[in-house]
Amino acid sequence: GHLNHDTIAAYAQILREFRPLVLFAYPTSLEVLCLLLRRAGEKVHIPHVACSSEMLHPHVWALARESLGCSVLDRYGQAERVARACATQPGQYRFVPGYGHVELVQVDAREDRKVYEIVGTSLWNPAMTLVRYRTGDLVHLPAQWGKAELEEVVHGVRSFDGVTGRDSDILLTPEGVKLTGLSHFYRDVPHIARVQIIQERLDSVRLLVQQLPGYSQRDTDR
C-alpha cells in the first residue's frame, strides 16, 4: 500500500510535474487515488483515464471526473483476447466488432432480465484460435429483448449496461486503501497448491495454505 494518506501529497506533486495525457488504471486503484486526493484537498488534472481488468462502478466514474477533470474510457476484455467491449459513459458498453466473434448464451433468467454468458471466438490470432471460449463473464439484458436485439448487441450496434464477473478480491487497510492483486504475492513461493486470504479485522489477515509435498518453514518465511 504505497498509495495512502501519508504519501498522497507526493503522488499529487509528481503527477502535476509529469503532466500525463492519459492515466491507465485499475478501477480500484483509481478510486483510492481520487478519494485520497479529495480528502487531502489536492488538485490534479489528467485529461483522460483508461480503465480495464475490473468492473468500473458508476460512483468511481463520477469520482474520477470530479477529482481529475478527465474523460473516462472503460475497456472489457480477457487475457485470451476473444471479446472486447468499451464504454465512454456508464452503462453504455458496446462490443468491438471484428475483434472477436461474440455469442451470448443464456444461463439464467430473472423477472425482468435475462443473464447471458459471453462466449467468444478469437479473430486476431491465426496461430492459436480459441473457438467458442466460455469466458465466465455475464451480461444482464432486458427480458423482452429477442434475437434481433441480441444480434445488435454482439455486433456493437446496441449498447448494454456492462459486464459482471470482473470484480477483484481486495484487502482494506486501516487507512481505507484497497489492495488488489491478491493472487500475485505467493506466486514465487514453491510447494503451494492454493491460498485462501481471510480479512477478519482491518489490522488482521489470516492465510490458509494448501501445501504440496516438500513444503517447509522456508516456504512459510518466504
C-alpha positions in Angstrom: 0.0 0.0 0.0 2.4 2.7 -1.1 -0.5 5.0 -2.0 -2.0 6.2 1.3 -2.8 9.4 3.2 0.9 9.9 4.1 2.1 9.7 0.6 -0.7 11.3 -1.5 0.8 14.8 -1.5 4.0 13.4 -3.1 1.9 11.5 -5.7 0.0 14.6 -6.5 3.2 16.6 -6.9 4.7 14.1 -9.2 1.5 13.9 -11.3 1.4 17.7 -11.6 5.1 17.8 -12.7 4.8 14.9 -15.2 1.5 16.1 -16.6 0.4 12.8 -18.1 -2.1 12.9 -21.0 -3.6 9.5 -20.1 -3.7 7.6 -16.9 -4.1 3.8 -17.3 -5.5 2.4 -14.1 -7.3 -0.5 -12.3 -10.6 0.9 -11.2 -9.9 0.1 -7.5 -6.5 2.0 -7.7 -8.3 4.9 -9.5 -10.9 5.0 -6.7 -8.2 5.1 -4.0 -6.2 7.8 -5.8 -9.2 10.0 -6.2 -10.5 9.6 -2.7 -7.1 10.4 -1.2 -6.8 13.5 -3.4 -10.2 14.7 -2.4 -9.6 14.1 1.3 -6.2 15.9 1.2 -7.5 18.8 -0.8 -5.0 18.1 -3.6 -5.8 19.3 -7.2 -4.5 17.2 -10.1 -5.7 17.4 -13.7 -5.3 14.5 -16.1 -7.2 14.8 -19.4 -8.0 11.1 -20.0 -8.3 8.0 -17.9 -8.4 4.4 -19.3 -9.5 1.5 -17.1 -9.6 -2.2 -17.6 -9.4 -5.6 -15.8 -12.0 -4.9 -13.2 -15.6 -3.5 -13.1 -15.7 0.3 -13.2 -18.6 1.2 -11.0 -20.6 4.3 -11.8 -19.6 6.1 -8.5 -15.9 5.7 -9.4 -16.6 7.0 -12.8 -18.2 10.1 -11.3 -15.4 10.4 -8.7 -12.7 10.3 -11.3 -14.4 13.0 -13.4 -14.8 15.2 -10.3 -11.3 14.7 -9.0 -9.2 14.7 -12.2 -11.4 16.6 -14.6 -11.0 13.8 -17.1 -12.8 11.9 -19.7 -13.1 8.1 -19.0 -12.7 5.1 -21.2 -13.5 1.7 -19.7 -12.5 -1.4 -21.6 -13.7 -5.0 -21.1 -11.6 -7.9 -22.3 -9.6 -11.0 -21.3 -6.1 -12.3 -21.5 -7.4 -14.8 -24.0 -8.5 -11.9 -26.3 -11.7 -13.4 -27.5 -14.0 -10.4 -27.0 -13.8 -6.7 -26.3 -16.2 -4.0 -25.2 -15.7 -0.3 -24.5 -17.7 2.5 -22.9 -17.2 6.2 -22.5 -20.3 6.6 -20.4 -21.6 4.4 -17.5 -24.0 1.7 -18.7 -23.3 2.3 -22.4 -20.9 -0.5 -23.3 -20.6 -1.8 -26.9 -18.7 -4.8 -28.2 -16.0 -4.0 -30.6 -16.9 -5.7 -34.0 -14.1 -7.5 -35.7 -12.1 -8.1 -32.5 -13.8 -11.5 -31.9 -17.0 -13.3 -32.8 -19.2 -12.9 -29.8 -22.1 -15.2 -28.8 -24.4 -14.7 -25.8 -25.5 -18.0 -24.1 -28.4 -17.7 -21.7 -27.6 -19.1 -18.2 -30.3 -17.6 -16.0 -33.5 -15.6 -16.1 -35.0 -13.1 -13.6 -38.4 -11.4 -13.7 -37.3 -8.5 -15.9 -33.8 -9.6 -17.0 -32.1 -12.5 -18.7 -28.5 -13.4 -17.9 -26.1 -14.4 -20.6 -22.6 -15.7 -20.6 -20.1 -14.1 -23.1 -18.7 -16.8 -25.4 -16.0 -15.6 -27.8 -14.0 -16.8 -30.8 -10.8 -15.0 -31.4 -10.2 -13.5 -34.8 -6.9 -11.8 -34.4 -4.6 -14.8 -33.6 -4.1 -17.2 -36.6 -1.5 -19.3 -34.7 -3.9 -20.4 -31.9 -7.5 -19.7 -32.4 -9.8 -20.1 -29.4 -13.2 -21.3 -30.7 -16.3 -20.6 -28.6 -14.3 -19.9 -25.5 -16.6 -19.6 -22.4 -15.3 -16.5 -20.6 -17.4 -16.9 -17.4 -18.4 -13.3 -17.7 -22.0 -12.3 -17.7 -24.3 -9.6 -19.1 -27.8 -8.8 -17.9 -30.2 -7.8 -20.7 -33.9 -6.9 -20.6 -36.1 -10.0 -20.8 -38.1 -8.6 -23.7 -35.1 -8.4 -26.0 -35.3 -11.1 -28.7 -33.0 -12.4 -31.4 -32.8 -9.1 -33.3 -31.7 -7.1 -30.2 -29.1 -9.8 -29.2 -27.7 -9.6 -32.7 -27.3 -5.8 -32.4 -25.6 -6.3 -29.0 -23.0 -8.8 -30.2 -22.2 -6.7 -33.3 -21.7 -3.5 -31.3 -24.8 -1.7 -32.7 -26.8 -1.8 -29.4 -25.3 -0.9 -26.0 -25.7 -2.8 -22.8 -25.2 -2.0 -19.1 -21.9 -3.7 -18.6 -20.2 -7.0 -17.7 -20.4 -8.7 -14.3 -17.8 -11.2 -13.1 -14.8 -8.9 -13.2 -14.7 -7.6 -9.7 -11.4 -8.3 -8.0 -10.9 -9.5 -4.4 -9.4 -6.8 -2.2 -8.0 -6.2 1.2 -8.9 -3.0 3.1 -6.1 -1.3 5.1 -6.8 0.7 8.3 -6.3 3.9 6.2 -9.1 2.8 3.8 -6.8 1.9 0.9 -7.9 -1.0 -1.2 -5.2 -3.5 -2.0 -5.6 -5.6 -5.2 -3.6 -8.3 -7.0 -4.0 -10.8 -4.1 -3.2 -13.7 -6.3 0.3 -12.4 -7.1 2.2 -12.3 -3.8 2.7 -16.0 -3.3 3.4 -16.9 -7.0 7.2 -17.3 -6.5 6.8 -19.5 -3.4 7.1 -23.2 -4.3 5.1 -26.1 -2.9 1.8 -24.2 -2.7 -1.4 -25.6 -4.3 -3.6 -22.7 -3.3 -4.1 -19.9 -0.7 -7.2 -18.5 0.9 -7.0 -15.0 2.3 -9.4 -14.0 5.1 -9.5 -10.5 6.5 -11.0 -10.7 9.9 -10.3 -7.1 11.0 -8.7 -4.0 9.4 -5.4 -4.9 11.0 -5.5 -8.7 10.7 -5.3 -11.1 7.8 -5.3 -14.9 8.0 -3.8 -17.1 5.3 -4.8 -20.7 4.8 -2.2 -22.5 2.7 -2.9 -25.8 0.9 0.6 -27.3 0.9 2.3 -29.6 -1.7 4.9 -32.2 -0.9 8.2 -30.6 0.1 6.6 -27.6 1.8 8.8 -26.3 4.6 9.3 -23.5 7.1 11.5 -21.8 4.4 8.3 -21.5 2.2 6.4 -20.1 5.1 9.1 -17.5 5.8 9.2 -16.5 2.1 
